[in-house]
């Protein structure tokens, strides 16, 4: 996840509420809060982007020290121990005083435990099994926005998501059956344009039929002859 305070607090609150409602769970509020924090891992790419951003502020990082600063800041990701992490972070504060508040924000236990390996609270096996970045997830979000649009009414949005799910289900079925999905962009046999309905932005996706000879498109059949 990213480092949004609202997102982190929302996850923690939902986790506590879920387990509090279970009569067989006797953990206290503090124990549940700790357990929730052990399930959060931050995105390294967000930290790298933040480092790159502040490195361009000449008033905080002199141009001749930019590369050294980036190397030292990214080195915090792989410190050997918590003492090593705090030493390196405090040296960055010493050498780049304008970045004190920025560095102290990352040193805050609630943030550091999500990102820096030496500060993690998560079990090592879980830590290593989770991707270091949320880029793949955010790329999928972009696909959903592109396919479904934004700012729908609830039912219209659910219908659009269902159509996208149907599309990927058909892609999977086609792959499992060793069918080749027709490429509308490149094949001279069939010309069709992928369009969005302007009001609902619903994505209409091609459906590969069993006979491999025709394709349904927005309730119309196009012969590939």
C-alpha positions, 0 to 999 in steps of 0.5 A, a space after each residue: 500500500 502507499 503511505 496515506 495516513 487515512 488508508 493505513 488508519 482505515 485498514 487498522 480500524 477495519 481489522 480491529 472491528 472484524 476481529 472484535 466481532 468474533 466471539 472466539 477472539 480474546 485479543 485486546 484493542 492494543 493487541 489487535 492494533 499491533 497485529 494489524 500493523 504487522 500486516 502492512 508493507 509500503 511501496 518502495 517506488 513511492 519512497 524512491 519517487 519521494 527521494 527523487 523529488 526532494 533531491 531536486 530542491 536545490 535549497 535542501 540538496 546542493 546540486 553537487 551532492 544530489 547523487 550522494 544524497 540519493 544513494 544514501 537515502 535509498 541505502 536506508 532500505 537495506 540497513 543491517 540493523 535498527 541502530 544502523 538505520 537510525 545512524 544513517 538517517 540522523 547523518 542525513 539530517 545532519 548533512 541536509 538540515 532542511 530535510 529534517 522534517 521529511 526524514 523524521 516523517 520516514 523515521 516515524 515507527 508507523 511509517 518505517 516499519 512498513 518500508 525499511 527492512 531493519 524496522 519491519 514488524 512483519 514476519 520475514 516470510 510474509 515480508 518476502 512474499 509480498 511485492 515491494 511495489 504497488 505498481 502492478 496494482 496501480 496499473 490494473 487500477 488504470 485499466 479499470 478506469 480506462 475500461 469502466 470510466 469514473 464517477 458512476 452511479 453505484 449500479 452503473 459502476 457495478 455493471 461496468 466492473 462486471 463487464 470487465 470481469 467478463 472480458 478477462 474471464 473470456 480471455 482466460 477461457 480462451 487461453 485454457 482452450 488454446 484458442 487464439 483471440 482475434 486481434 481487431 487492431 491488426 487483422 485485415 479480415 475484420 475491421 472493428 473499432 473499440 469504443 466507449 459509450 460516452 454516458 456510462 463509459 462501459 467497455 464492450 469487449 470482443 467475445 470469441 465464439 466456439 466455432 472460431 469463425 465469428 465474434 460478437 461485438 456490442 450485441 452484433 456478430 461480425 464474420 471473419 471471412 
